[in-house]
Amino acid sequence: MGDDVLTALLRPLWLIDTFHSVWEAGGTWGVKGHQDSCAIVHHMVRGGCVITFEDGSDPVDLREGDLAIFPHGTAHSFSAERGARTTPLSALVPNVSLGRSGLVRVGTAPYETRMLCASLRYSPLTDPGLYGGLPRIIVLRRPMLEGEPLLMSTLAALPSEIARTAPGARMVALRAFETVFVLALRVALERLTEELPALRALRHQGISKALMAIHGSYAEPWTLETLARKAGMSRSAFAQQFKELVGESPMRHLMARRLQEAKRLLSDTSVAQQEIAQRVGYRSQVGFHLAFRKEFDMTPGVYRSGRKVGRVGEPARETSKNFL
């Protein structure tokens, strides 16, 4: 079951390149990252660090052998200890070159901490779909990794592999990091659903089927009843469980998914505006127009015009479970 969800999560994504680096750190040190449109991987090869977020939430301690995944490139800092002064990432790595590897040192010798880092760049043209429901950080502890031989062997081989200049080295590194990412998500879906509430809906036997239907077939004329049947649940049990796990009602989630796709189509001027309502599942232009305006505080036409000249801001829609 988890493999089906994982396929649905990753199917829309197209990995196009990576930036990878080996970090060595010593003394009291700290690095302040920034929000990025990529997935980020941190593997603690030796030593440990503390991960903090800008919203003041509880820090996350990474220990030797741990693997941390940031599916959405969420801004975070990593440092030797809590409260350490940080240096902006841009000052330490001023010229990021995709497909290249480098050694970055921070702090003072001896450099006892060693970390493998990578940014996985996905095509900006793809729609994230279910992927948007992943939490901002997923941490796999060393004991958990030790039960995953393919993941462990790939991580162990990466430092030497990314240093090579052999033919195809860039492609090999790209696929190796993608393998780490996919395997890490599989482990998370199998083993971290109780620790990470955002994963529970994706792992739930019925709700996951409904989510895959909503994200993969949003233009279908779904109703609460037909989604409940898809989930193999009664109407009332489905509605209650969906809201508890996803953070909003099934029909609200469906509407948001349709309107997210509408925004993508409106950004593509090769698609006629009058076709968009039907393509995303609305049976009338009026209904689509009203829903879009209520959701984004502007009409579809204004949104398209603003995208043409780069003037439209896109207010984020928040839910309790991070789903799109």
C-alpha positions, 0 to 999 in steps of 0.5 A: 500500500505504501508503495502505491502512495509513494509512486503517487507522491513522486510521479509528478516530480522531475529531478533535473539536477543537484548541488552536493557538498561535504561540510566539515565543522569544528568549534562553535559554529552555525549556518543560516540557510534560506527558503529554497525551491528544492528538496534538501538532504543532510546526512550526518557522517560524523558528529552531530548538529542542531536544526532550528527553524525560523518560527521558533519551534523545537530544535531537532538534534541530528546525531552521527548516522542520522539522515534528515530530509527537507522535502520543500527546502524549508529555511533552517539553520544548522549549528554545533549547539543551540543558540550558536551564532550563525553565518548566512549560507550565501556567504559560505557558498557564494557560487552554487553550481548545479551538478558540482561537488565541493568541500565547505569548512565552517568554524575552527579546526579540528573539524570533527563534524562531517556532513554530506549535503545535497539540494535536489532540483525539481522542474518548476513546471511540475505540479507537486500534487500529494507531495505537498502534504509531506512535512517540512522535515523528516528525520531517519535515525541511524538505527532505523537506517541500519535496517535498510541495506540499499539506503545504507550502502548508497549513503556510504558510497556517495562521498567517494562517488561524488568526488569522481570525474569519470564519464557519467559522474554527474548523472550517477550522482543525480540518480544516487541522491534521488535513490536516497531521497525515494528510499528515505520517503519509503521508510518514513511512510512505513515507520514514521506515521505515528511521529509525523501526523502529516504522513498518517493520511498518506498511510491510511488505507482509505484516506490515501485512496481518496487523496490519490483520486483527488490529486490524480483525477481532480477533474472527475465529478467527485462527490462526498459519496463517491469519494467515500466509496473510493475509500471503502468507507461510510460517508460519515466515517470518511468525512470525519476521518478525512478532516481529522487527518488532512485538516479540512473537509474532502470537498474543500480539499478537492476544490483547493486542488482544482484551483491550484491546477487552475492557477498552473493552467492560467500561467500557461498562456497557450491554454485558452482561458475559457477551457480551464474551468472544464479542465479542472472539474467545474461544470460552469464558468460562473462557478469556477469564477466565483470559487477562484475569486473567493480563494485568491481574492482575484478573478482568473483573468486578473491572475493571468494578466498579473502573471504575464507581467510578474505582478501577482502575489500568491497568498498561501492557503494554510491548513493544519496538515500542510496539504495543498 
